[in-house]
Amino acid sequence: MELKTYLKYTCLNILGMIGLSCYILADTFFVSKGLGTNGLAALNFAIPVYNLINGAGLMVAMGGASMYSLLAYQNKEKGNEIFSHAVFGVVCFAILFMFVGIFGAGRLAALLGASGTVHGMTQTYIRVVLLFSPAFMMNNVLIGFGRNEGRPELAMLAMLCGSIFNIIFDYIFIFPMKMGILGAVLATGFSPIVGMSIMLTHYFSKKSNIKLSRVKIRGKIIGRICSIGTGSLITEVSAGIVMIIFNYLMLEKEGNTGVAAYGVIANISLVVIAIFNGMSQGLQPLVSKAYGSGDGAKARKYLRYAVGNVLILGTLIYGAIFLGANPIARIFNSENNEKLQVLAVEGLKLYFIATVFVGLNIILSIYFSAAGKETKGQMIAILRGFVLIIPLAFVMSAILGVTGIWLTLFMTELFTFLTAVMVQIFGSRRSMNRM
């Protein structure tokens, strides 16, 4: 019974998250075809901003939804209060992001490393994606709470339909309408509105116990939502920070062609991480409900299923990327730039050695957060997102050059996993000793 429930939630969420990851992947494909190496470099400079927006949305969504399942699943009034606080959190973040989009997009593009022609394209993408931030974040919240109300199939449909819309209008805006980078970001920006429209059919139906209501905003609730969801934020933000650092290092060693080559790896990475995020987001409501009802054994059983999935799926993903590195790079190399091709193929083969450990760390981080043990989840996220990867990137690039850059992720994820395992083992021994 548990295995069937686990497969239902995780498979639907993996499909949905793959669709969601295609927001940027579709941009990358069509921009590479329509705007060449400069367009690909501009998009790569701008993606960290999207990571930040998506991370803020996931923090509120995952934190609020976990809190709902842990504390208020059978309490309609409490559930409405948590949902309303989550919406308030989105509004606060949206105001900040839109302000930066209107007044600071140019400076932000320069800060991220864009210059010359690439700067103008990067600025356009950043400004528009920040102006659409309310839609991105609210879509995350509606999907997160809907999934925790037992509607994973509707969440999958919302994510897939948004992605399909993005792919179709990427083509229309960039090629027939010749809108360039503006067309790419407009297609991306309107996509979550499609997802929101689908999810709202649930919230306006009798099947939903959650409604937006007038409540007294309490900092304690906002703080708990953000605390539980911090792991999701760090995972997304760290991906953006990694891109900034890797862009800087590649720009220093190989110029804009190096940045474009890393863009290929980074965008494939978005899809790979989306698969594991989908798995973890499917795991989250099951673990939260199990712990909320006092059944820790069931929660740990779900974790074992997830770990087994990661080991199998991660191995298959790396095998496919390793064997298909050359044709994958060719897809995004519309100008047949041989230097870009060589860099991207090497990067694909080395960077994704980390795949299994990436999946294990994402699963463990979300598992602990969903169980209300957010400190452990945050530790994993911070280690892999900031503490290890930043110094390792500089050290390994100095020692091994570009090869060191590609291997940084593997070393980071491996050390993070080993640390998480040791912390869990020692924590369990201490609990037994107290007994």
C-alpha positions as a printed NumPy array, in Angstrom:
array([[  0.   ,   0.   ,   0.   ],
       [  2.774,   2.449,   0.97 ],
       [  4.744,   1.627,  -2.196],
       [  1.703,   2.277,  -4.407],
       [  1.033,   5.607,  -2.704],
       [  4.711,   6.566,  -2.927],
       [  4.872,   5.772,  -6.658],
       [  1.677,   7.734,  -7.333],
       [  2.985,  10.89 ,  -5.686],
       [  6.593,  10.714,  -6.875],
       [  5.975,   9.676, -10.483],
       [  3.396,  12.419, -11.015],
       [  5.637,  15.011,  -9.412],
       [  8.707,  13.928, -11.375],
       [  6.77 ,  14.341, -14.626],
       [  5.475,  17.706, -13.499],
       [  8.887,  18.969, -12.407],
       [ 10.484,  17.862, -15.653],
       [  7.839,  19.938, -17.385],
       [  8.539,  22.878, -15.082],
       [ 12.289,  22.656, -15.732],
       [ 11.566,  22.985, -19.428],
       [ 10.703,  26.66 , -18.833],
       [ 14.403,  27.488, -18.991],
       [ 15.472,  24.523, -21.122],
       [ 13.085,  25.575, -23.908],
       [ 14.475,  29.113, -23.676],
       [ 17.988,  27.712, -23.972],
       [ 17.168,  25.639, -27.046],
       [ 15.312,  28.368, -28.951],
       [ 17.705,  31.145, -27.874],
       [ 20.68 ,  29.051, -29.012],
       [ 18.998,  28.562, -32.411],
       [ 17.755,  32.119, -32.818],
       [ 20.427,  34.208, -31.103],
       [ 23.573,  32.04 , -31.102],
       [ 26.415,  32.046, -28.587],
       [ 25.748,  35.577, -27.263],
       [ 22.106,  34.745, -26.58 ],
       [ 23.093,  31.545, -24.812],
       [ 25.642,  33.418, -22.676],
       [ 23.07 ,  36.128, -21.805],
       [ 20.538,  33.535, -20.736],
       [ 23.137,  31.809, -18.584],
       [ 23.972,  35.07 , -16.82 ],
       [ 20.255,  35.643, -16.095],
       [ 19.267,  32.162, -14.859],
       [ 20.463,  32.762, -11.251],
       [ 17.751,  35.408, -10.927],
       [ 15.143,  32.843, -11.955],
       [ 16.657,  30.44 ,  -9.391],
       [ 16.208,  33.059,  -6.671],
       [ 12.565,  33.691,  -7.588],
       [ 11.785,  29.994,  -7.842],
       [ 13.636,  29.341,  -4.579],
       [ 11.604,  31.958,  -2.701],
       [  8.399,  30.473,  -4.1  ],
       [  9.422,  26.931,  -3.173],
       [ 10.451,  28.015,   0.324],
       [  6.981,  29.421,   1.009],
       [  5.226,  26.568,  -0.812],
       [  7.151,  23.665,   0.722],
       [  7.329,  25.257,   4.165],
       [  3.648,  26.166,   4.218],
       [  2.488,  22.846,   2.778],
       [  4.644,  20.846,   5.216],
       [  3.364,  22.906,   8.132],
       [ -0.186,  22.341,   6.909],
       [  0.249,  18.542,   6.822],
       [  2.155,  18.396,  10.121],
       [ -0.151,  20.632,  12.152],
       [ -3.409,  21.433,  10.404],
       [ -4.416,  18.627,   8.014],
       [ -7.608,  17.924,   9.98 ],
       [ -8.139,  21.52 ,  11.15 ],
       [ -9.771,  23.639,   8.455],
       [ -9.422,  26.951,  10.288],
       [ -5.743,  26.372,  11.036],
       [ -5.16 ,  25.259,   7.45 ],
       [ -6.701,  28.472,   6.1  ],
       [ -4.513,  30.483,   8.462],
       [ -1.313,  28.799,   7.243],
       [ -2.336,  29.145,   3.57 ],
       [ -3.184,  32.839,   4.032],
       [  0.198,  33.47 ,   5.659],
       [  1.899,  31.712,   2.731],
       [  0.094,  33.992,   0.262],
       [  1.122,  37.017,   2.335],
       [  4.731,  35.824,   2.163],
       [  4.519,  35.621,  -1.63 ],
       [  3.167,  39.189,  -1.799],
       [  6.082,  40.495,   0.28 ],
       [  8.688,  38.767,  -1.882],
       [  6.91 ,  39.86 ,  -5.083],
       [  7.009,  43.542,  -4.121],
       [ 10.762,  43.316,  -3.51 ],
       [ 11.497,  41.424,  -6.744],
       [  9.371,  43.729,  -8.903],
       [ 11.078,  46.804,  -7.412],
       [ 14.497,  45.378,  -8.332],
       [ 13.202,  44.489, -11.816],
       [ 12.028,  48.036, -12.487],
       [ 14.954,  49.949, -11.037],
       [ 17.939,  47.601, -10.831],
       [ 17.919,  45.148, -13.746],
       [ 20.838,  46.795, -15.552],
       [ 23.074,  46.919, -12.495],
       [ 22.164,  43.344, -11.614],
       [ 23.089,  42.157, -15.128],
       [ 26.495,  43.849, -14.823],
       [ 26.99 ,  42.394, -11.337],
       [ 26.343,  38.904, -12.743],
       [ 29.143,  39.4  , -15.277],
       [ 27.335,  40.443, -18.473],
       [ 28.943,  43.091, -20.689],
       [ 28.631,  44.6  , -24.169],
       [ 25.863,  43.183, -26.375],
       [ 25.334,  40.358, -23.911],
       [ 24.591,  42.907, -21.144],
       [ 21.575,  44.363, -22.961],
       [ 20.079,  40.937, -23.585],
       [ 20.718,  39.848, -19.986],
       [ 19.136,  43.043, -18.632],
       [ 15.973,  42.466, -20.678],
       [ 15.611,  38.886, -19.465],
       [ 16.217,  39.817, -15.808],
       [ 13.77 ,  42.743, -15.833],
       [ 10.879,  40.786, -17.318],
       [ 11.389,  37.641, -15.229],
       [ 11.407,  39.762, -12.049],
       [  8.185,  41.491, -13.097],
       [  6.559,  38.075, -13.506],
       [  7.827,  36.89 , -10.092],
       [  4.345,  37.007,  -8.451],
       [  3.104,  34.428, -10.979],
       [  6.098,  32.112, -10.518],
       [  5.832,  32.128,  -6.729],
       [  2.036,  31.937,  -6.464],
       [  2.053,  29.018,  -8.892],
       [  4.47 ,  27.206,  -6.535],
       [  2.203,  27.84 ,  -3.536],
       [ -0.982,  26.664,  -5.285],
       [  0.761,  23.524,  -6.543],
       [  2.375,  22.796,  -3.139],
       [ -0.814,  23.06 ,  -1.09 ],
       [ -2.844,  21.262,  -3.761],
       [ -0.396,  18.353,  -3.695],
       [ -0.744,  18.146,   0.096],
       [ -4.53 ,  18.081,  -0.273],
       [ -4.233,  14.883,  -2.289],
       [ -4.227,  16.308,  -5.83 ],
       [ -0.798,  15.324,  -7.231],
       [ -2.351,  14.578, -10.629],
       [ -3.698,  18.144, -10.946],
       [ -0.332,  19.555,  -9.841],
       [  1.355,  17.511, -12.586],
       [ -1.172,  18.717, -15.178],
       [ -0.636,  22.351, -14.166],
       [  3.158,  22.067, -14.48 ],
       [  3.036,  20.208, -17.807],
       [  0.511,  22.588, -19.392],
       [  2.592,  25.589, -18.351],
       [  5.664,  23.989, -19.893],
       [  3.891,  23.143, -23.157],
       [  2.657,  26.738, -23.398],
       [  6.228,  27.959, -22.873],
       [  7.666,  25.727, -25.595],
       [  5.029,  26.728, -28.165],
       [  5.287,  30.452, -27.502],
       [  9.082,  30.376, -27.291],
       [  9.037,  29.31 , -30.921],
       [  6.313,  31.803, -31.932],
       [  7.874,  34.804, -30.196],
       [ 11.506,  34.122, -31.213],
       [ 11.059,  33.001, -34.848],
       [  7.813,  34.123, -36.603],
       [  7.515,  37.291, -34.451],
       [ 11.318,  37.853, -34.22 ],
       [ 11.148,  39.21 , -30.637],
       [ 14.554,  37.832, -29.639],
       [ 15.391,  37.477, -25.943],
       [ 12.242,  39.43 , -25.004],
       [ 10.119,  36.771, -26.68 ],
       [ 11.882,  33.996, -24.765],
       [ 11.311,  35.599, -21.373],
       [  7.693,  36.566, -22.146],
       [  6.879,  32.956, -23.01 ],
       [  8.502,  31.882, -19.738],
       [  6.72 ,  34.579, -17.737],
       [  3.215,  33.739, -18.957],
       [  3.674,  29.983, -18.411],
       [  3.011,  29.912, -14.632],
       [ -0.218,  31.836, -15.221],
       [ -1.416,  28.817, -17.201],
       [ -0.497,  26.559, -14.27 ],
       [ -2.249,  28.844, -11.778],
       [ -5.437,  28.821, -13.857],
       [ -5.519,  25.02 , -13.716],
       [ -4.776,  24.825,  -9.978],
       [ -7.467,  27.388,  -9.132],
       [-10.119,  24.926, -10.363],
       [ -9.239,  22.853,  -7.275],
       [ -9.362,  25.732,  -4.813],
       [-12.778,  26.869,  -6.075],
       [-14.152,  23.325,  -5.887],
       [-15.772,  21.5  ,  -2.961],
       [-12.792,  19.113,  -2.821],
       [-10.578,  21.796,  -1.295],
       [-10.559,  22.51 ,   2.437],
       [ -8.213,  25.469,   1.967],
       [ -9.479,  28.982,   1.369],
       [ -7.815,  32.402,   1.457],
       [ -9.176,  34.157,   4.533],
       [ -8.687,  37.357,   6.507],
       [ -6.341,  36.573,   9.375],
       [ -4.082,  38.48 ,  11.719],
       [ -0.605,  38.163,  10.262],
       [  1.728,  36.648,  12.833],
       [  5.475,  36.718,  12.454],
       [  5.802,  33.391,  14.253],
       [  3.84 ,  31.563,  11.552],
       [  5.715,  33.296,   8.717],
       [  8.986,  32.432,  10.437],
       [  8.081,  28.739,  10.823],
       [  6.969,  28.495,   7.19 ],
       [ 10.25 ,  29.985,   6.025],
       [ 12.283,  27.852,   8.453],
       [ 10.762,  24.585,   7.242],
       [ 11.099,  25.633,   3.594],
       [ 14.612,  27.08 ,   3.857],
       [ 16.148,  23.904,   2.43 ],
       [ 14.213,  24.396,  -0.811],
       [ 15.29 ,  28.041,  -1.002],
       [ 18.944,  27.188,  -0.403],
       [ 18.838,  24.425,  -3.023],
       [ 17.582,  26.864,  -5.668],
       [ 19.651,  29.857,  -4.604],
       [ 22.793,  27.762,  -4.358],
       [ 22.209,  26.603,  -7.935],
       [ 22.185,  30.259,  -8.943],
       [ 25.299,  31.046,  -6.899],
       [ 27.092,  28.068,  -8.425],
       [ 26.188,  29.425, -11.863],
       [ 27.541,  32.868, -10.988],
       [ 30.833,  31.424,  -9.722],
       [ 31.209,  28.959, -12.574],
       [ 30.33 ,  31.692, -15.101],
       [ 33.058,  33.878, -13.575],
       [ 35.635,  31.086, -13.654],
       [ 34.715,  30.013, -17.208],
       [ 34.718,  33.637, -18.404],
       [ 38.206,  34.037, -16.947],
       [ 39.566,  30.856, -18.537],
       [ 37.608,  30.476, -21.815],
       [ 35.692,  33.737, -22.412],
       [ 32.039,  33.917, -23.538],
       [ 32.409,  30.582, -25.361],
       [ 33.261,  28.967, -22.026],
       [ 30.198,  30.576, -20.433],
       [ 28.037,  29.293, -23.293],
       [ 29.496,  25.785, -22.885],
       [ 28.719,  25.873, -19.192],
       [ 25.232,  27.062, -20.168],
       [ 24.639,  23.719, -21.879],
       [ 25.693,  21.82 , -18.73 ],
       [ 23.736,  24.127, -16.417],
       [ 20.516,  23.713, -18.357],
       [ 20.766,  19.933, -18.526],
       [ 21.465,  20.118, -14.788],
       [ 18.163,  21.967, -14.3  ],
       [ 16.31 ,  18.974, -15.733],
       [ 18.302,  16.455, -13.67 ],
       [ 17.733,  18.424, -10.458],
       [ 14.052,  18.808, -11.394],
       [ 13.722,  15.017, -11.475],
       [ 15.075,  14.724,  -7.938],
       [ 13.084,  17.757,  -6.788],
       [  9.969,  16.072,  -8.17 ],
       [ 10.831,  12.951,  -6.223],
       [ 11.412,  14.937,  -3.023],
       [  8.223,  16.987,  -3.468],
       [  6.274,  13.773,  -3.907],
       [  7.929,  12.443,  -0.745],
       [  7.201,  15.576,   1.314],
       [  3.414,  15.269,   1.825],
       [  3.718,  11.563,   2.602],
       [  6.429,  12.115,   5.238],
       [  4.664,  15.134,   6.758],
       [  1.36 ,  13.281,   7.054],
       [  3.078,  10.202,   8.514],
       [  4.885,  12.225,  11.177],
       [  1.777,  14.351,  11.727],
       [ -0.14 ,  11.185,  12.628],
       [  2.74 ,   9.846,  14.773],
       [  3.813,   7.074,  12.375],
       [  7.579,   7.541,  12.031],
       [  8.074,   3.967,  10.781],
       [  5.927,   4.662,   7.718],
       [  7.892,   7.866,   7.013],
       [ 11.195,   5.974,   7.143],
       [  9.787,   3.352,   4.774],
       [  8.987,   6.116,   2.271],
       [ 12.578,   7.361,   2.662],
       [ 13.956,   3.897,   1.823],
       [ 11.844,   3.815,  -1.339],
       [ 13.209,   7.24 ,  -2.313],
       [ 16.846,   6.265,  -1.736],
       [ 16.416,   3.147,  -3.883],
       [ 14.837,   5.265,  -6.616],
       [ 17.738,   7.708,  -6.553],
       [ 20.352,   4.969,  -6.861],
       [ 18.647,   3.414,  -9.897],
       [ 17.519,   6.608, -11.615],
       [ 20.763,   8.485, -10.946],
       [ 22.846,   5.713, -12.494],
       [ 20.613,   5.591, -15.589],
       [ 20.698,   9.374, -16.003],
       [ 24.487,   9.545, -15.848],
       [ 24.815,   6.643, -18.285],
       [ 22.521,   8.405, -20.769],
       [ 24.401,  11.718, -20.456],
       [ 27.826,  10.073, -20.754],
       [ 26.879,   8.107, -23.872],
       [ 24.944,  10.984, -25.43 ],
       [ 27.286,  13.864, -24.524],
       [ 28.243,  14.703, -28.104],
       [ 24.715,  14.859, -29.612],
       [ 23.4  ,  16.68 , -26.511],
       [ 26.021,  19.399, -26.95 ],
       [ 25.268,  19.616, -30.697],
       [ 21.613,  20.416, -29.991],
       [ 22.617,  23.695, -28.321],
       [ 25.56 ,  24.456, -30.609],
       [ 23.72 ,  26.03 , -33.541],
       [ 26.853,  27.826, -34.821],
       [ 28.892,  24.569, -34.823],
       [ 31.49 ,  26.235, -32.624],
       [ 34.109,  23.509, -32.203],
       [ 35.606,  25.004, -29.044],
       [ 32.161,  25.152, -27.438],
       [ 31.513,  21.549, -28.502],
       [ 34.73 ,  20.193, -26.95 ],
       [ 34.191,  22.1  , -23.684],
       [ 30.539,  21.06 , -23.387],
       [ 31.186,  17.362, -24.089],
       [ 33.959,  17.205, -21.489],
       [ 31.762,  19.087, -19.029],
       [ 28.785,  16.774, -19.491],
       [ 30.901,  13.68 , -18.836],
       [ 32.634,  15.056, -15.727],
       [ 30.022,  17.333, -14.131],
       [ 27.296,  14.682, -13.943],
       [ 29.443,  12.089, -12.15 ],
       [ 27.807,  13.734,  -9.127],
       [ 24.248,  12.747, -10.183],
       [ 23.544,  10.031,  -7.579],
       [ 24.905,  12.102,  -4.684],
       [ 22.932,  15.17 ,  -5.848],
       [ 19.762,  13.093,  -5.66 ],
       [ 20.563,  11.603,  -2.254],
       [ 21.314,  15.005,  -0.729],
       [ 18.125,  16.597,  -2.112],
       [ 16.022,  13.703,  -0.798],
       [ 17.612,  13.796,   2.669],
       [ 17.271,  17.582,   2.953],
       [ 13.559,  17.547,   2.101],
       [ 12.913,  14.443,   4.23 ],
       [ 14.249,  16.095,   7.375],
       [ 12.353,  19.331,   6.674],
       [  9.108,  17.457,   6.002],
       [  9.557,  15.596,   9.312],
       [  9.856,  18.892,  11.188],
       [ 13.623,  18.435,  11.674],
       [ 14.445,  21.469,   9.57 ],
       [ 17.857,  22.057,  11.196],
       [ 19.248,  18.865,   9.646],
       [ 17.652,  19.704,   6.299],
       [ 19.155,  23.178,   6.385],
       [ 22.577,  21.77 ,   7.269],
       [ 22.612,  19.577,   4.157],
       [ 21.398,  22.425,   1.949],
       [ 23.922,  24.923,   3.316],
       [ 26.845,  22.501,   3.041],
       [ 26.18 ,  21.671,  -0.6  ],
       [ 25.044,  25.152,  -1.541],
       [ 27.61 ,  27.429,   0.076],
       [ 30.096,  26.056,   2.585],
       [ 31.76 ,  23.45 ,   0.36 ],
       [ 31.13 ,  24.316,  -3.266],
       [ 32.362,  27.917,  -3.25 ],
       [ 35.901,  27.303,  -1.897],
       [ 36.183,  24.003,  -3.782],
       [ 35.371,  25.728,  -7.096],
       [ 38.238,  28.195,  -6.717],
       [ 40.715,  25.651,  -5.356],
       [ 40.009,  22.966,  -7.945],
       [ 39.959,  25.416, -10.861],
       [ 43.341,  26.743,  -9.72 ],
       [ 44.797,  23.218,  -9.554],
       [ 43.095,  21.477, -12.507],
       [ 41.782,  24.353, -14.638],
       [ 38.475,  23.744, -16.451],
       [ 38.562,  20.049, -15.482],
       [ 38.616,  21.136, -11.835],
       [ 35.534,  23.288, -12.395],
       [ 33.631,  20.323, -13.831],
       [ 34.629,  18.053, -10.899],
       [ 33.73 ,  20.563,  -8.182],
       [ 30.1  ,  19.425,  -7.978],
       [ 31.053,  15.781,  -7.444],
       [ 33.448,  16.574,  -4.589],
       [ 30.88 ,  18.876,  -2.963],
       [ 27.996,  16.414,  -3.102],
       [ 30.158,  13.495,  -1.941],
       [ 31.475,  15.347,   1.122],
       [ 27.956,  16.627,   1.931],
       [ 26.478,  13.133,   1.801],
       [ 29.196,  11.641,   3.994],
       [ 28.716,  14.449,   6.538],
       [ 24.925,  13.952,   6.569],
       [ 25.321,  10.214,   7.137],
       [ 27.739,  10.75 ,  10.038],
       [ 25.462,  13.345,  11.661],
       [ 22.491,  10.983,  11.397],
       [ 24.454,   8.013,  12.82 ],
       [ 25.812,   9.983,  15.782],
       [ 22.381,  11.571,  16.354],
       [ 20.735,   8.145,  16.473],
       [ 23.371,   6.824,  18.921],
       [ 22.836,   9.774,  21.25 ],
       [ 19.066,   9.202,  21.199],
       [ 19.581,   5.52 ,  22.076],
       [ 21.98 ,   6.402,  24.897],
       [ 19.421,   8.775,  26.429],
       [ 16.915,   5.937,  26.428]])
